[in-house]
Amino acid sequence: MGLWAEGDDEKEIRHPAELSEAACLHHVRDRQLCKDVRSLVSGTRMARRAVLWGFRKPWLRHGKGPPWKAALLAPLPLRFLRSRWLEASCLVKLHARDVGGAKLQKAVKSWQMAGRDISARWHGFAIPSSKVLKILKSCSSGGLVELGAGVGYWATLLKRRGVDIAALDIDPPAPRARESSCNVNFGDASSLKKLSHQTLLLCMPPPGEASCADEALASFRGRHVAYVGEWRSGMTATESFHETLLSRYVLEHRVPLPCYPNMRVECFIFRSRGKKEGLAQHAQSELLTCDGCGATASLYFCPATRFWRLCSEACYDALLSEQASLLKMTSCGFGLPVPAWSSWEAYGWLAVEAASSQQWSALKRATPQPEIEGWQKTVGKNDMQNNARICRALVFLAFMLV
């Protein structure tokens, strides 16, 4: 991945997703194997909605043609995510009986998390879709500035689509050799005061850090704010940041994004509230509703997938098959038990000072930000070494048994 990132227009390095895609196309030529893995993503409506990976309907229904739409049209992080998932799912179907189930399951989980963290480092902490890039372009006629742009991958995709964009970060990478790349310049929240761009993009702002959340909103003078993250969970931004969005802005677009396991990331695009526009009384409740009945009552979330938000045991029972399907899909085919309703926790803002060590550890494991200061210290050295060995074992299994 690092070699690909350092490539230029004259010496193009192929992306690792291409290798996984080639392996997948080899696997799915087996009709029975193709049918087995297709069942993981076509079993239920919610399973398809949860991944948003761009699988083709003819392939899902009948196994005809390639699994996904024209690969070159999809953002690279999405291609990397879905091809690694399909490759691992094929290996699980082929070799689950030959390798110990518990060991293989752990290896697959480590494989997924390693891919997530590699993608976060070289692309960004969230996976863009063609749909969200199109909507961002439509809202950026007055120019777009991304604060906390990281390596500038989202900014590069928008630049290639004709958006007038500025990318800022307090630790910008070295300028890219590719002419089509968007270079990231040094800048923080105070830099926004000097810019005339009308749209602000905040992609996965770090949890609890006001400098890339509250201070950005206070300094920005434009019309639109695009926020990519989890809504009021504690994974991204601050609680006051979410409150400010609801009080000063009006939600115009809400776009679910492709996600790695244990995440539910969306893009929320807000427009500044006019002087004559009153505060929407139900704005907050409309953003957090039960996945079962649509109620705005107190919600609880699934500890296994962190996807489901349900209001009652009745909704839990009604969606048991959907939950099982999503859990099996995200685990690459392992039939894991659905957590009992009694184990679900209340959904709401999780702050480090109020969370238990178990709650905070679960949130850290779900977040693709392994380089945050203080988080790596809580992960044991032996755990990291064991995970590395398991990932190498899965790669070895792929090469030896395919």
C-alpha positions as CSV (number, residue, x, y, z in Angstrom):
1,M,0.0,0.0,0.0
2,G,2.9,2.3,0.8
3,L,4.5,1.7,-2.6
4,W,1.2,2.5,-4.3
5,A,0.9,5.8,-2.3
6,E,4.3,6.9,-3.4
7,G,3.7,6.2,-7.1
8,D,3.5,8.9,-9.7
9,D,1.9,9.5,-13.1
10,E,5.0,8.1,-14.9
11,K,5.6,5.1,-12.7
12,E,2.2,3.9,-11.6
13,I,2.1,1.2,-8.8
14,R,-0.9,-1.1,-8.9
15,H,-3.2,-0.9,-5.8
16,P,-3.4,-4.0,-3.5
17,A,-7.2,-4.1,-4.2
18,E,-6.4,-5.2,-7.7
19,L,-4.7,-8.4,-6.4
20,S,-7.6,-9.2,-4.1
21,E,-10.1,-8.6,-7.0
22,A,-8.1,-11.0,-9.2
23,A,-8.2,-13.7,-6.4
24,C,-11.9,-13.1,-6.0
25,L,-12.7,-13.6,-9.7
26,H,-10.7,-16.9,-9.6
27,H,-12.7,-18.1,-6.6
28,V,-16.2,-17.3,-7.8
29,R,-15.7,-19.3,-11.0
30,D,-16.7,-22.2,-8.8
31,R,-20.5,-22.2,-9.0
32,Q,-21.3,-23.6,-5.6
33,L,-18.8,-21.4,-3.9
34,C,-20.2,-18.4,-5.8
35,K,-23.7,-19.3,-4.6
36,D,-22.6,-19.7,-1.0
37,V,-20.9,-16.3,-0.8
38,R,-23.7,-14.6,-2.7
39,S,-26.1,-15.7,0.0
40,L,-24.2,-13.7,2.6
41,V,-24.9,-10.4,0.9
42,S,-28.3,-11.1,-0.6
43,G,-30.1,-12.8,2.3
44,T,-31.9,-9.7,3.6
45,R,-32.8,-6.1,2.8
46,M,-30.9,-4.7,5.7
47,A,-27.8,-6.7,5.0
48,R,-27.6,-5.2,1.5
49,R,-28.3,-1.7,2.9
50,A,-25.6,-2.1,5.5
51,V,-22.7,-2.7,3.2
52,L,-23.4,-0.6,0.2
53,W,-20.6,-2.2,-1.7
54,G,-21.9,-1.9,-5.2
55,F,-22.5,-5.6,-6.0
56,R,-24.3,-6.2,-9.3
57,K,-27.9,-7.4,-9.1
58,P,-27.3,-10.1,-11.9
59,W,-24.4,-11.5,-9.9
60,L,-26.4,-11.4,-6.6
61,R,-29.4,-13.1,-8.0
62,H,-27.9,-15.5,-10.6
63,G,-24.1,-15.4,-10.3
64,K,-23.9,-13.9,-13.8
65,G,-20.9,-11.7,-14.7
66,P,-18.4,-10.1,-12.3
67,P,-19.5,-9.5,-8.7
68,W,-19.4,-5.7,-8.8
69,K,-19.9,-2.8,-11.2
70,A,-17.0,-1.5,-13.2
71,A,-14.2,-1.6,-10.6
72,L,-12.3,1.4,-12.0
73,L,-15.3,3.6,-11.3
74,A,-15.4,2.8,-7.6
75,P,-13.2,4.5,-5.0
76,L,-10.1,2.5,-4.1
77,P,-11.0,2.1,-0.4
78,L,-14.3,0.5,-1.4
79,R,-12.6,-1.8,-3.8
80,F,-10.1,-2.8,-1.1
81,L,-12.9,-3.4,1.5
82,R,-15.2,-5.5,-0.6
83,S,-12.5,-7.6,-2.4
84,R,-10.8,-8.5,0.9
85,W,-14.2,-9.4,2.4
86,L,-15.1,-11.6,-0.6
87,E,-11.6,-13.2,-0.6
88,A,-11.9,-14.1,3.1
89,S,-15.4,-15.3,2.8
90,C,-14.4,-17.7,0.0
91,L,-11.5,-19.0,2.1
92,V,-13.8,-19.6,5.0
93,K,-16.2,-21.6,2.9
94,L,-13.4,-23.6,1.4
95,H,-11.3,-24.4,4.4
96,A,-13.4,-24.0,7.6
97,R,-13.4,-27.7,8.1
98,D,-9.7,-28.1,7.6
99,V,-8.7,-25.3,10.0
100,G,-9.9,-24.9,13.5
101,G,-13.0,-22.8,13.5
102,A,-12.0,-20.6,16.4
103,K,-8.5,-20.0,15.0
104,L,-9.8,-19.2,11.6
105,Q,-12.5,-16.9,12.9
106,K,-9.9,-15.0,14.9
107,A,-7.6,-14.8,11.8
108,V,-10.5,-13.5,9.7
109,K,-11.2,-10.8,12.2
110,S,-7.6,-9.7,12.3
111,W,-7.5,-9.8,8.5
112,Q,-10.5,-7.4,8.4
113,M,-9.1,-5.0,11.1
114,A,-5.6,-5.0,9.5
115,G,-7.2,-4.0,6.2
116,R,-9.3,-1.3,7.9
117,D,-6.2,0.3,9.6
118,I,-4.1,0.1,6.5
119,S,-6.8,1.8,4.5
120,A,-7.3,4.4,7.2
121,R,-3.6,5.3,7.0
122,W,-3.3,5.6,3.2
123,H,-6.8,6.6,2.2
124,G,-8.8,8.0,5.1
125,F,-10.8,6.9,8.2
126,A,-14.0,6.7,6.2
127,I,-14.9,5.0,2.9
128,P,-16.3,7.3,0.2
129,S,-19.0,6.2,-2.3
130,S,-19.7,7.5,-5.7
131,K,-23.0,8.8,-4.5
132,V,-21.7,10.8,-1.6
133,L,-19.0,12.4,-3.8
134,K,-21.7,13.4,-6.3
135,I,-23.7,15.0,-3.6
136,L,-20.7,16.8,-2.1
137,K,-19.9,18.2,-5.6
138,S,-23.5,19.5,-6.0
139,C,-23.2,21.3,-2.6
140,S,-19.8,22.9,-3.4
141,S,-20.4,25.5,-6.1
142,G,-18.7,28.1,-3.9
143,G,-15.7,25.9,-3.2
144,L,-15.0,23.3,-0.5
145,V,-12.4,23.2,2.2
146,E,-11.6,20.0,4.1
147,L,-10.2,20.4,7.6
148,G,-8.3,17.4,9.0
149,A,-7.8,16.1,5.5
150,G,-5.1,13.6,6.5
151,V,-3.4,12.3,3.3
152,G,-5.9,14.1,1.1
153,Y,-7.6,11.1,-0.5
154,W,-11.2,12.5,-0.2
155,A,-9.9,15.9,-1.4
156,T,-8.2,14.3,-4.4
157,L,-11.4,12.4,-5.4
158,L,-13.4,15.7,-5.3
159,K,-10.7,17.6,-7.2
160,R,-10.8,15.0,-10.0
161,R,-14.6,15.7,-10.1
162,G,-14.0,19.3,-10.7
163,V,-14.5,20.7,-7.2
164,D,-12.6,23.9,-6.2
165,I,-11.0,22.5,-3.1
166,A,-8.6,23.3,-0.4
167,A,-7.3,20.6,1.9
168,L,-5.9,21.5,5.4
169,D,-4.3,19.5,8.2
170,I,-2.0,20.3,11.2
171,D,0.3,17.5,10.0
172,P,0.2,17.6,6.2
173,P,2.0,14.9,4.2
174,A,4.7,15.6,1.7
175,P,3.3,16.9,-1.7
176,R,2.2,14.1,-4.0
177,A,4.0,13.4,-7.3
178,R,0.7,12.8,-9.2
179,E,-0.6,15.8,-10.9
180,S,-4.2,14.7,-10.3
181,S,-3.6,14.6,-6.5
182,C,-4.8,17.3,-4.2
183,N,-1.9,18.5,-2.0
184,V,-2.7,19.1,1.7
185,N,-1.4,22.3,3.3
186,F,-0.9,23.2,6.9
187,G,-4.0,24.7,8.5
188,D,-6.2,24.5,11.6
189,A,-9.6,25.8,12.6
190,S,-8.4,29.4,12.7
191,S,-7.3,29.1,9.0
192,L,-11.0,28.9,8.0
193,K,-11.6,32.5,8.8
194,K,-9.3,33.5,6.0
195,L,-11.0,31.4,3.3
196,S,-14.1,32.1,1.3
197,H,-15.1,28.5,0.5
198,Q,-18.8,27.9,1.1
199,T,-18.6,24.2,2.1
200,L,-16.7,22.7,5.0
201,L,-15.9,19.0,5.0
202,L,-15.0,17.3,8.3
203,C,-14.3,13.6,7.8
204,M,-14.1,11.5,11.0
205,P,-13.0,14.3,13.4
206,P,-11.2,12.7,16.3
207,P,-13.3,11.9,19.4
208,G,-13.4,14.6,22.1
209,E,-11.1,17.1,20.1
210,A,-12.8,20.4,19.8
211,S,-10.1,21.8,17.6
212,C,-11.4,19.8,14.6
213,A,-15.1,20.1,15.5
214,D,-16.4,23.0,17.7
215,E,-13.7,25.4,16.8
216,A,-14.1,24.6,13.1
217,L,-17.8,25.5,13.2
218,A,-17.0,28.7,15.1
219,S,-14.5,29.8,12.5
220,F,-16.3,28.7,9.4
221,R,-18.3,31.4,7.6
222,G,-19.7,29.4,4.7
223,R,-23.1,27.9,4.0
224,H,-22.7,24.1,4.1
225,V,-21.1,21.7,6.6
226,A,-20.5,18.1,5.5
227,Y,-19.8,15.9,8.5
228,V,-18.7,12.3,8.0
229,G,-18.9,10.2,11.2
230,E,-21.2,8.3,13.6
231,W,-24.1,10.4,14.9
232,R,-23.7,11.1,18.6
233,S,-22.0,7.8,19.5
234,G,-18.7,9.1,20.9
235,M,-16.6,7.7,18.0
236,T,-16.2,11.1,16.2
237,A,-16.2,14.8,17.2
238,T,-17.8,16.1,20.4
239,E,-21.2,16.1,21.9
240,S,-21.4,19.9,21.7
241,F,-20.5,19.7,18.0
242,H,-23.5,17.7,17.3
243,E,-25.7,20.0,19.3
244,T,-24.4,23.0,17.4
245,L,-25.1,21.4,14.0
246,L,-28.7,20.9,15.1
247,S,-29.2,24.4,16.4
248,R,-27.4,26.4,13.7
249,Y,-27.9,24.3,10.6
250,V,-30.6,22.4,8.7
251,L,-30.0,18.8,7.5
252,E,-30.3,18.6,3.7
253,H,-28.7,15.2,2.9
254,R,-28.0,12.0,4.9
255,V,-26.0,9.4,3.1
256,P,-25.0,6.0,4.6
257,L,-21.5,5.0,3.7
258,P,-19.7,1.6,3.2
259,C,-18.3,0.6,6.5
260,Y,-15.9,-1.9,8.0
261,P,-17.4,-4.1,10.8
262,N,-18.5,-2.5,14.0
263,M,-19.1,0.9,12.4
264,R,-22.1,2.9,11.2
265,V,-20.6,5.9,9.4
266,E,-22.7,8.3,7.4
267,C,-22.3,11.7,5.7
268,F,-24.5,14.4,7.1
269,I,-24.7,17.6,4.9
270,F,-26.2,20.6,6.7
271,R,-27.1,24.1,5.4
272,S,-26.8,27.1,7.7
273,R,-30.1,28.1,9.2
274,G,-31.7,31.4,7.9
275,K,-32.7,34.2,10.2
276,K,-36.4,33.5,9.5
277,E,-36.1,29.8,10.0
278,G,-37.2,28.5,13.4
279,L,-35.4,25.8,15.3
280,A,-36.7,22.4,14.1
281,Q,-38.3,20.9,17.2
282,H,-37.7,17.3,16.2
283,A,-34.4,17.6,14.4
284,Q,-32.5,15.5,16.9
285,S,-35.1,12.7,17.2
286,E,-35.3,12.4,13.5
287,L,-31.6,11.5,13.3
288,L,-31.9,8.8,15.9
289,T,-34.8,6.4,15.2
290,C,-35.5,2.7,15.8
291,D,-34.4,0.5,12.9
292,G,-37.5,-1.6,13.6
293,C,-40.5,0.7,14.0
294,G,-39.0,4.1,13.4
295,A,-39.8,5.3,17.0
296,T,-37.8,8.1,18.5
297,A,-37.9,6.6,22.0
298,S,-34.7,5.6,23.9
299,L,-32.6,3.3,21.8
300,Y,-30.3,0.4,22.4
301,F,-27.4,-0.8,20.2
302,C,-26.2,-4.3,19.3
303,P,-22.8,-5.0,21.0
304,A,-21.7,-7.4,18.3
305,T,-22.2,-5.3,15.1
306,R,-22.8,-1.8,16.6
307,F,-25.1,-1.3,13.6
308,W,-28.6,-2.0,15.0
309,R,-30.4,0.7,17.0
310,L,-33.7,-0.7,18.5
311,C,-36.2,0.6,21.0
312,S,-37.7,-2.5,22.5
313,E,-37.4,-6.3,22.8
314,A,-40.4,-6.6,20.4
315,C,-38.4,-4.9,17.7
316,Y,-35.4,-7.1,18.6
317,D,-37.5,-10.2,18.2
318,A,-39.0,-9.0,14.9
319,L,-35.6,-8.5,13.4
320,L,-33.8,-11.5,14.7
321,S,-33.3,-13.1,11.2
322,E,-32.0,-9.7,9.9
323,Q,-29.6,-9.5,12.8
324,A,-28.3,-13.0,12.2
325,S,-27.9,-12.3,8.5
326,L,-25.8,-9.1,9.1
327,L,-23.7,-10.8,11.7
328,K,-22.9,-13.7,9.4
329,M,-22.1,-11.4,6.6
330,T,-19.7,-9.2,8.6
331,S,-17.9,-12.2,10.0
332,C,-17.3,-13.6,6.5
333,G,-19.7,-16.6,6.9
334,F,-19.3,-17.6,10.5
335,G,-22.7,-18.3,12.0
336,L,-22.2,-16.3,15.2
337,P,-25.1,-16.1,17.8
338,V,-27.1,-12.9,18.0
339,P,-26.4,-11.2,21.4
340,A,-29.3,-11.5,23.8
341,W,-31.5,-8.4,24.2
342,S,-30.4,-8.2,27.9
343,S,-26.8,-7.5,26.7
344,W,-27.7,-4.5,24.6
345,E,-26.6,-1.1,26.0
346,A,-28.4,2.3,25.8
347,Y,-27.4,4.3,22.8
348,G,-26.0,7.7,23.5
349,W,-22.9,9.9,23.7
350,L,-20.0,8.0,25.2
351,A,-17.4,10.2,26.8
352,V,-14.1,8.9,28.2
353,E,-14.7,10.4,31.6
354,A,-18.1,8.7,31.9
355,A,-17.5,5.4,30.2
356,S,-16.5,2.2,31.8
357,S,-13.2,0.7,30.8
358,Q,-15.1,-2.0,28.9
359,Q,-17.2,0.5,27.0
360,W,-14.3,2.6,26.0
361,S,-12.2,-0.4,24.9
362,A,-15.1,-1.5,22.7
363,L,-15.3,1.9,21.1
364,K,-11.6,2.0,20.5
365,R,-11.6,-1.4,18.9
366,A,-14.4,-0.3,16.5
367,T,-12.5,2.9,15.5
368,P,-10.0,2.8,12.6
369,Q,-7.6,5.3,14.3
370,P,-4.8,3.2,15.9
371,E,-2.4,6.1,15.9
372,I,-4.4,8.3,18.4
373,E,-2.1,9.1,21.3
374,G,-3.0,7.1,24.4
375,W,-5.0,4.5,22.5
376,Q,-2.1,2.3,21.5
377,K,-0.9,2.3,25.2
378,T,-4.0,0.5,26.2
379,V,-3.4,-2.4,23.7
380,G,-1.0,-5.0,25.1
381,K,2.2,-5.7,23.2
382,N,1.4,-9.4,23.2
383,D,-2.0,-8.8,21.7
384,M,-0.5,-6.9,18.8
385,Q,2.1,-9.6,18.2
386,N,-0.5,-12.3,18.3
387,N,-2.7,-10.4,15.9
388,A,0.2,-10.0,13.5
389,R,1.0,-13.7,13.6
390,I,-2.7,-14.5,12.9
391,C,-2.8,-12.1,9.9
392,R,0.4,-13.7,8.5
393,A,-1.2,-17.1,8.9
394,L,-4.3,-16.1,7.0
395,V,-2.2,-14.7,4.1
396,F,-0.2,-17.9,4.1
397,L,-3.4,-20.0,4.0
398,A,-4.6,-17.9,1.0
399,F,-1.5,-18.5,-1.0
400,M,-1.0,-22.2,-0.1
401,L,-4.6,-23.4,-0.5
402,V,-6.0,-21.4,-3.4
